Amino acid sequence: MKCRATSLRSSKFSGLLRSIQSRPQLSARVPHVDIPRALSDSSGFSYSNEGSEDYAAVAARLNNLVHTKARITGREIRELVFEKWGRSYDVRLNKQGHKMYLQVMWKFLEQQSFPLTEEEYMQQLDAVAEYITEWGVVETVKRGITASKSRGPGYNMGGNAMCISIPLDVDMSTARKGEWA
């Protein structure tokens, strides 16, 4: 079997060759850009290209930028709960087996028999918010509260207390797992 080579000058490829030759050539030249010797941002952190960087500090700063977690405060949790159900319900974290839940309890701050003062209630919410932020489940909690179709925590017809449970995707092998044993 003979292999027949086709010349690029043949009529078959002449149109293709003309279109390639008529295209403008791209330049490989890159314009010169002056890079300042040192820069600083609004936080006072300075960057330098003189070779004297503290690479650990730069790496830590970059990691903080990349791995910033959404944050929430106790006050924000209280506002979310109040906007949804019209009362400042107690919010707790509960571990059941290997799963963690945020539970909106049936008792609320405006109730005369509520066992906490407003200051203690806010401290409780701040502690819950700290864990939620550390675990990186802030968006899960916000979605869980706002998307709940329930009328809210309270008592059912049989007189049993009912809470709203929001499952949290938490890795219990973190440094603070001993607090939940």
Backbone as JSON, one array per atom type, in Angstrom:
{
  "sequence": "MKCRATSLRSSKFSGLLRSIQSRPQLSARVPHVDIPRALSDSSGFSYSNEGSEDYAAVAARLNNLVHTKARITGREIRELVFEKWGRSYDVRLNKQGHKMYLQVMWKFLEQQSFPLTEEEYMQQLDAVAEYITEWGVVETVKRGITASKSRGPGYNMGGNAMCISIPLDVDMSTARKGEWA",
  "N": [[0.85, -1.18, 0.0], [0.62, 2.1, -0.93], [1.55, 5.22, 0.39], [0.17, 8.29, -0.05], [1.25, 11.48, -0.15], [-0.13, 14.65, 0.38], [0.31, 17.7, -1.07], [0.63, 20.91, 0.41], [0.24, 22.89, -1.33], [-1.62, 22.07, -3.07], [-4.82, 22.18, -4.73], [-6.81, 21.57, -2.95], [-5.99, 22.4, -0.42], [-5.26, 25.02, -0.78], [-6.92, 27.24, -0.31], [-7.15, 27.16, 2.49], [-4.48, 27.55, 3.23], [-4.07, 30.16, 2.25], [-5.82, 31.59, 3.94], [-4.63, 31.21, 6.43], [-2.15, 32.45, 6.07], [-2.94, 35.05, 5.69], [-3.76, 35.99, 8.1], [-3.34, 38.23, 10.88], [-0.21, 38.57, 12.54], [0.58, 37.59, 15.83], [1.95, 39.4, 18.5], [4.62, 38.72, 20.66], [5.5, 40.33, 22.55], [5.54, 41.79, 25.78], [4.15, 44.38, 27.62], [6.08, 46.62, 29.67], [5.81, 46.71, 33.15], [5.83, 48.67, 35.97], [6.65, 47.62, 39.17], [5.89, 48.44, 42.4], [8.26, 48.97, 45.04], [7.47, 48.45, 47.65], [4.39, 47.73, 49.21], [1.45, 48.56, 51.05], [-1.39, 47.57, 52.94], [-4.72, 48.47, 54.1], [-4.77, 47.48, 56.7], [-2.31, 47.84, 57.7], [-0.44, 45.95, 57.13], [2.48, 45.16, 55.42], [3.79, 44.65, 52.14], [6.55, 43.5, 50.35], [8.97, 43.48, 47.71], [11.63, 43.02, 47.99], [12.96, 40.83, 48.95], [13.05, 40.4, 51.67], [10.84, 39.33, 52.96], [8.57, 38.21, 55.46], [7.85, 35.15, 55.29], [6.21, 33.34, 56.65], [4.31, 34.99, 57.86], [3.13, 36.12, 55.6], [2.08, 33.8, 54.41], [0.26, 33.01, 56.41], [-1.49, 35.17, 56.34], [-2.51, 34.95, 53.72], [-3.76, 32.44, 53.96], [-5.76, 33.11, 55.79], [-7.29, 34.81, 54.21], [-8.21, 33.06, 52.25], [-9.51, 31.06, 53.7], [-11.62, 32.2, 55.15], [-14.28, 32.14, 57.36], [-17.82, 32.21, 57.49], [-19.38, 34.29, 59.84], [-21.29, 34.49, 62.87], [-23.27, 36.05, 65.37], [-24.49, 35.95, 68.78], [-26.56, 37.79, 69.04], [-27.44, 38.02, 66.39], [-28.48, 35.45, 65.99], [-30.59, 35.53, 67.8], [-32.14, 37.54, 66.59], [-32.79, 36.29, 64.14], [-34.38, 34.12, 65.04], [-36.43, 35.51, 66.37], [-37.53, 37.03, 64.27], [-38.56, 34.98, 62.73], [-40.41, 33.53, 64.39], [-41.5, 35.31, 66.23], [-40.86, 35.39, 68.91], [-38.32, 35.24, 71.48], [-36.89, 32.54, 71.47], [-35.26, 29.92, 73.34], [-32.07, 28.71, 72.41], [-30.21, 25.88, 71.75], [-27.39, 23.6, 71.62], [-27.24, 20.22, 70.74], [-26.06, 16.99, 71.14], [-26.63, 13.94, 69.66], [-25.94, 10.73, 69.66], [-23.7, 10.29, 67.08], [-24.27, 12.62, 65.86], [-24.88, 16.14, 65.52], [-27.03, 18.7, 66.6], [-28.77, 21.79, 66.19], [-30.98, 23.15, 68.37], [-34.04, 24.74, 68.65], [-35.65, 25.7, 71.36], [-38.7, 25.26, 73.34], [-39.18, 27.11, 75.34], [-39.16, 30.63, 76.06], [-37.66, 33.9, 76.16], [-39.37, 36.05, 76.82], [-41.24, 34.93, 78.43], [-42.61, 34.56, 81.68], [-41.79, 32.48, 83.35], [-39.33, 31.79, 82.36], [-36.1, 30.45, 82.73], [-33.69, 31.91, 82.61], [-31.9, 35.03, 82.93], [-31.96, 38.03, 80.89], [-29.33, 38.71, 80.28], [-27.95, 36.29, 80.83], [-29.2, 34.7, 78.94], [-28.3, 35.9, 76.55], [-25.57, 35.36, 76.81], [-25.64, 32.59, 76.58], [-26.57, 32.35, 73.91], [-24.41, 33.58, 72.6], [-22.39, 31.73, 73.13], [-23.36, 29.51, 71.72], [-23.29, 30.61, 69.16], [-20.55, 30.93, 68.84], [-19.62, 28.25, 68.65], [-21.04, 27.44, 66.33], [-19.92, 29.13, 64.4], [-17.22, 28.32, 64.54], [-17.43, 25.67, 63.66], [-18.19, 26.08, 61.09], [-20.82, 26.13, 60.08], [-22.63, 28.16, 59.71], [-24.25, 29.11, 57.56], [-25.91, 26.89, 57.2], [-27.38, 26.91, 59.58], [-28.69, 29.41, 59.39], [-30.24, 28.99, 57.06], [-31.74, 26.81, 57.98], [-33.3, 27.88, 60.06], [-34.73, 30.0, 58.78], [-36.04, 28.6, 56.73], [-37.73, 26.84, 57.99], [-40.79, 25.19, 58.24], [-42.43, 24.94, 60.29], [-44.76, 25.93, 62.88], [-43.39, 26.82, 64.95], [-41.52, 26.29, 68.0], [-43.02, 24.66, 70.84], [-45.9, 23.39, 72.51], [-47.5, 20.29, 71.87], [-50.75, 18.86, 71.02], [-51.06, 16.87, 72.9], [-49.78, 17.83, 75.07], [-47.05, 17.62, 75.14], [-43.73, 18.88, 75.06], [-42.25, 20.47, 72.27], [-39.47, 20.87, 70.12], [-37.58, 22.67, 67.61], [-35.46, 21.03, 65.5], [-32.37, 21.33, 63.96], [-30.32, 19.72, 61.83], [-26.77, 19.52, 61.96], [-23.91, 19.5, 59.97], [-21.27, 18.37, 61.22], [-17.91, 17.73, 61.95], [-17.01, 15.68, 64.35], [-14.49, 15.08, 65.21], [-12.86, 17.16, 65.74], [-10.74, 19.57, 67.47], [-12.17, 20.37, 69.75], [-13.82, 18.3, 70.47], [-13.92, 16.84, 72.84], [-15.45, 18.3, 74.58], [-17.98, 17.53, 74.08], [-18.42, 14.94, 74.79]],
  "CA": [[0.0, 0.0, 0.0], [1.42, 3.32, -1.04], [1.04, 6.38, 1.11], [0.25, 9.43, -0.94], [1.28, 12.74, 0.57], [-0.79, 15.74, -0.34], [1.04, 18.95, -0.93], [-0.17, 22.04, 0.89], [0.01, 23.78, -2.46], [-2.68, 21.52, -3.91], [-6.04, 22.98, -4.75], [-7.61, 21.22, -1.78], [-5.56, 23.15, 0.76], [-4.79, 26.36, -1.12], [-7.76, 28.22, 0.38], [-6.78, 27.13, 3.9], [-3.17, 28.16, 3.34], [-4.21, 31.6, 2.07], [-6.45, 32.18, 5.13], [-3.66, 31.2, 7.52], [-1.11, 33.44, 5.77], [-3.48, 36.41, 5.73], [-4.08, 36.39, 9.49], [-2.3, 39.06, 11.49], [0.71, 37.88, 13.43], [0.49, 38.03, 17.22], [3.22, 39.82, 19.07], [4.95, 38.07, 21.93], [6.04, 41.34, 23.46], [4.72, 42.12, 26.93], [4.51, 45.73, 28.06], [6.79, 46.7, 30.94], [4.99, 47.21, 34.25], [6.62, 48.98, 37.16], [6.12, 47.06, 40.41], [6.42, 49.22, 43.51], [9.18, 48.24, 45.92], [6.74, 48.01, 48.84], [2.98, 48.1, 49.26], [0.83, 48.27, 52.34], [-2.85, 47.62, 52.85], [-5.37, 49.28, 55.13], [-4.56, 46.94, 58.04], [-0.95, 48.12, 58.11], [0.44, 44.86, 56.72], [3.21, 45.62, 54.24], [4.32, 43.66, 51.21], [7.78, 44.01, 49.77], [9.59, 42.56, 46.78], [13.07, 43.16, 48.18], [13.53, 39.58, 49.42], [13.1, 40.32, 53.13], [9.5, 39.05, 53.44], [8.34, 37.2, 56.49], [7.0, 34.25, 54.53], [5.2, 32.74, 57.53], [3.25, 35.98, 58.02], [2.44, 36.22, 54.31], [1.31, 32.56, 54.26], [-0.86, 33.07, 57.35], [-2.43, 36.18, 55.82], [-3.19, 34.36, 52.57], [-4.66, 31.4, 54.46], [-6.92, 33.77, 56.38], [-8.12, 35.31, 53.12], [-8.82, 31.93, 51.55], [-10.32, 30.23, 54.59], [-12.47, 32.97, 56.05], [-15.56, 31.49, 57.63], [-18.93, 33.09, 57.8], [-19.5, 34.46, 61.28], [-22.61, 34.84, 63.39], [-23.23, 36.41, 66.79], [-25.69, 35.59, 69.53], [-27.61, 38.76, 68.71], [-27.98, 37.65, 65.08], [-29.32, 34.26, 66.19], [-31.82, 35.99, 68.46], [-32.94, 38.25, 65.59], [-33.34, 35.3, 63.2], [-35.45, 33.37, 65.71], [-37.54, 36.43, 66.64], [-38.17, 37.36, 62.98], [-39.28, 33.81, 62.23], [-41.5, 33.06, 65.24], [-42.07, 36.37, 67.05], [-40.44, 35.25, 70.31], [-36.88, 34.96, 71.66], [-36.8, 31.18, 71.98], [-33.96, 29.42, 73.77], [-31.39, 27.96, 71.36], [-29.21, 25.0, 72.35], [-26.74, 22.58, 70.8], [-27.51, 18.91, 71.33], [-25.41, 15.87, 70.46], [-27.36, 12.68, 69.78], [-25.09, 9.75, 68.98], [-22.59, 10.94, 66.4], [-24.82, 13.76, 65.14], [-25.05, 17.37, 66.28], [-28.22, 19.45, 66.21], [-29.12, 23.06, 66.82], [-32.38, 23.02, 68.74], [-34.78, 25.92, 69.11], [-36.46, 25.1, 72.41], [-40.06, 25.77, 73.49], [-39.24, 28.22, 76.3], [-38.71, 31.87, 75.44], [-37.22, 34.95, 77.09], [-40.48, 36.9, 77.24], [-42.07, 34.13, 79.33], [-42.29, 34.85, 83.09], [-41.13, 31.34, 83.98], [-38.07, 31.48, 81.67], [-35.13, 30.3, 83.81], [-32.49, 32.74, 82.46], [-32.05, 36.48, 82.76], [-31.62, 38.41, 79.52], [-27.87, 38.64, 80.16], [-27.59, 34.87, 80.73], [-29.72, 34.25, 77.65], [-27.38, 36.38, 75.51], [-24.33, 34.6, 76.95], [-25.93, 31.27, 76.0], [-26.6, 32.5, 72.45], [-23.04, 33.86, 72.15], [-21.65, 30.46, 73.17], [-23.85, 28.72, 70.59], [-22.78, 31.26, 67.95], [-19.11, 30.63, 68.75], [-19.49, 26.89, 68.11], [-21.55, 27.42, 64.96], [-18.91, 29.77, 63.57], [-16.03, 27.46, 64.52], [-17.73, 24.49, 62.88], [-18.44, 26.46, 59.7], [-22.19, 25.77, 59.69], [-23.46, 29.36, 59.85], [-25.27, 29.14, 56.51], [-26.85, 25.8, 57.49], [-28.26, 27.38, 60.66], [-29.55, 30.48, 58.85], [-31.23, 28.36, 56.17], [-32.61, 25.96, 58.77], [-34.26, 28.7, 60.79], [-35.62, 30.73, 57.88], [-36.81, 27.7, 55.88], [-38.58, 25.96, 58.79], [-42.21, 25.33, 57.93], [-43.15, 24.73, 61.54], [-45.32, 27.11, 63.56], [-42.44, 27.19, 65.98], [-41.5, 25.37, 69.13], [-44.15, 24.82, 71.75], [-46.49, 22.16, 73.03], [-48.48, 19.69, 70.96], [-52.08, 18.65, 71.6], [-50.95, 15.96, 74.04], [-49.08, 18.53, 76.14], [-45.61, 17.36, 75.08], [-42.92, 19.98, 74.54], [-41.63, 20.19, 70.97], [-38.48, 21.85, 69.68], [-37.19, 22.61, 66.2], [-34.1, 20.49, 65.42], [-31.69, 21.57, 62.69], [-29.11, 18.89, 61.81], [-25.55, 20.22, 61.58], [-22.87, 18.63, 59.42], [-20.11, 18.72, 62.04], [-16.91, 16.69, 62.16], [-16.8, 15.64, 65.8], [-13.1, 14.74, 65.52], [-12.1, 18.41, 65.87], [-10.02, 19.76, 68.73], [-13.06, 20.59, 70.89], [-14.79, 17.2, 70.57], [-13.99, 16.39, 74.22], [-16.49, 19.05, 75.27], [-19.27, 16.96, 73.72], [-18.37, 13.49, 75.04]],
  "C": [[0.89, 1.23, 0.0], [0.74, 4.44, -0.28], [1.22, 7.58, 0.2], [0.19, 10.7, -0.12], [0.63, 13.82, -0.27], [-0.02, 17.01, -0.06], [0.1, 20.03, -0.43], [-0.49, 23.0, -0.24], [-1.12, 23.25, -3.35], [-3.94, 22.36, -3.79], [-6.91, 22.75, -3.52], [-7.28, 22.1, -0.58], [-5.17, 24.59, 0.45], [-5.61, 27.44, -0.42], [-7.42, 28.31, 1.86], [-5.45, 27.82, 4.12], [-3.25, 29.67, 3.2], [-4.83, 32.24, 3.32], [-5.5, 32.22, 6.31], [-2.62, 32.28, 7.31], [-1.64, 34.86, 5.88], [-3.83, 36.88, 7.14], [-2.97, 37.27, 10.05], [-1.46, 38.25, 12.47], [0.57, 38.46, 14.83], [1.87, 38.37, 17.73], [3.42, 39.14, 20.41], [5.51, 39.07, 22.92], [5.04, 41.65, 24.57], [5.12, 43.51, 27.39], [5.17, 45.69, 29.43], [5.86, 47.32, 31.98], [5.9, 47.47, 35.43], [5.93, 48.41, 38.38], [6.72, 47.86, 41.55], [7.29, 48.35, 44.42], [8.45, 47.74, 47.17], [5.31, 48.53, 48.76], [2.48, 47.86, 50.67], [-0.67, 48.37, 52.17], [-3.41, 48.4, 54.03], [-5.14, 48.77, 56.54], [-3.14, 47.19, 58.53], [0.03, 47.02, 57.74], [1.15, 45.3, 55.46], [3.76, 44.45, 53.45], [5.55, 44.28, 50.57], [8.32, 43.0, 48.78], [11.11, 42.65, 46.86], [13.71, 41.9, 48.76], [13.57, 39.44, 50.93], [11.72, 40.02, 53.72], [9.51, 38.05, 54.59], [7.34, 36.23, 55.88], [5.93, 33.59, 55.39], [4.02, 33.7, 57.7], [2.44, 36.12, 56.73], [1.56, 34.99, 54.1], [0.08, 32.57, 55.17], [-1.93, 34.04, 56.86], [-3.22, 35.63, 54.62], [-4.16, 33.26, 52.99], [-5.91, 32.0, 55.07], [-7.86, 34.29, 55.3], [-8.88, 34.17, 52.44], [-9.81, 31.19, 52.43], [-11.18, 31.04, 55.55], [-13.82, 32.29, 56.16], [-16.61, 32.56, 57.85], [-19.07, 33.14, 59.32], [-20.94, 34.8, 61.64], [-22.44, 35.16, 64.87], [-24.52, 35.93, 67.46], [-26.85, 36.51, 69.22], [-28.25, 38.43, 67.36], [-28.87, 36.41, 65.17], [-30.65, 34.67, 66.8], [-32.73, 36.69, 67.44], [-33.56, 37.29, 64.58], [-34.53, 34.57, 63.79], [-36.66, 34.28, 65.93], [-38.28, 36.8, 65.35], [-39.02, 36.19, 62.48], [-40.53, 33.5, 63.06], [-42.07, 34.11, 66.2], [-41.75, 36.28, 68.53], [-38.96, 34.93, 70.35], [-36.73, 33.58, 72.29], [-35.37, 30.84, 72.38], [-33.37, 28.57, 72.65], [-30.25, 27.18, 72.01], [-28.57, 24.12, 71.3], [-26.94, 21.25, 71.5], [-26.83, 17.84, 70.48], [-26.23, 14.62, 70.73], [-26.6, 11.65, 68.96], [-23.89, 10.45, 68.38], [-23.05, 12.17, 65.63], [-25.01, 14.94, 66.08], [-26.24, 18.13, 65.71], [-28.24, 20.8, 66.9], [-30.61, 22.94, 67.11], [-32.93, 24.35, 69.24], [-35.82, 25.37, 70.07], [-37.82, 25.81, 72.54], [-40.17, 26.92, 74.48], [-38.67, 29.47, 75.65], [-38.5, 32.96, 76.49], [-38.39, 35.78, 77.63], [-41.44, 36.19, 78.21], [-41.67, 34.41, 80.78], [-41.52, 33.72, 83.74], [-39.8, 30.96, 83.29], [-36.94, 31.49, 82.69], [-33.89, 31.2, 83.73], [-32.84, 34.22, 82.45], [-31.69, 36.81, 81.31], [-30.12, 38.33, 79.28], [-27.39, 37.18, 80.01], [-28.03, 34.27, 79.39], [-28.77, 34.66, 76.51], [-26.03, 35.66, 75.59], [-24.49, 33.2, 76.35], [-25.91, 31.34, 74.48], [-25.21, 32.78, 71.89], [-22.2, 32.59, 72.13], [-22.07, 29.56, 72.0], [-23.29, 29.29, 69.28], [-21.3, 30.97, 67.74], [-18.89, 29.23, 68.16], [-19.92, 26.83, 66.65], [-20.53, 28.01, 64.0], [-17.68, 28.87, 63.43], [-16.25, 26.24, 63.63], [-18.01, 24.8, 61.41], [-19.83, 26.12, 59.19], [-23.15, 26.95, 59.82], [-24.58, 29.37, 58.82], [-26.32, 28.05, 56.71], [-27.86, 26.24, 58.54], [-29.21, 28.45, 60.14], [-30.64, 29.9, 57.95], [-32.23, 27.52, 56.96], [-33.68, 26.74, 59.51], [-35.24, 29.36, 59.83], [-36.51, 29.81, 57.04], [-37.75, 26.78, 56.67], [-40.05, 26.24, 58.49], [-43.07, 25.19, 59.19], [-43.72, 26.04, 62.07], [-44.37, 27.62, 64.62], [-42.46, 26.18, 67.09], [-42.71, 25.61, 70.02], [-44.62, 23.47, 72.25], [-47.48, 21.61, 72.02], [-49.8, 19.46, 71.69], [-52.05, 17.74, 72.82], [-50.21, 16.59, 75.22], [-47.58, 18.28, 76.17], [-44.87, 18.55, 74.47], [-42.26, 19.55, 73.23], [-40.64, 21.29, 70.63], [-38.26, 21.7, 68.18], [-35.75, 22.14, 66.18], [-33.54, 20.71, 64.02], [-30.42, 20.73, 62.7], [-27.91, 19.69, 61.3], [-24.53, 19.2, 61.08], [-21.55, 19.01, 60.08], [-19.2, 17.51, 62.16], [-16.56, 16.69, 63.64], [-15.39, 15.21, 66.17], [-12.24, 15.99, 65.63], [-11.51, 18.52, 67.26], [-10.95, 19.86, 69.94], [-14.07, 19.46, 71.06], [-14.95, 16.71, 72.0], [-15.06, 17.1, 75.02], [-17.87, 18.43, 75.05], [-19.32, 15.46, 73.96], [-19.57, 13.02, 75.84]]
}
